[in-house]
Amino acid sequence: MEIEQYIQSIEDKLQQLFRKLQLAQADNATLREQLQAQQEELLQQQSAITALDEKLKLSKIATATQGNGLSEDEDAFRREVRGKINDYIREIDRCIALLNS
């Protein structure tokens, strides 16, 4: 009789453990879905940030090219942009010269 009670006790504990495992697996699946949703949202936000950064850059360039009443930072940015444009033009000129020779 004692062995049967011991076996029954083990079976009860196994069933309890199995229920806990099922709950943990369900929780895990839910958490994975939430994680996936959060990762997708993060990617969307990063894309939005990138787009806004690009718009900000273009806005700064547009402001810098107008050149009216610029602050020191804006004036420095304008000089930097013009310097880069001049560098690109020189590089293009070199490439054209190489192609023509």
Order of alpha helices (4+ residues) and beta strands (2+ residues): alpha-alpha
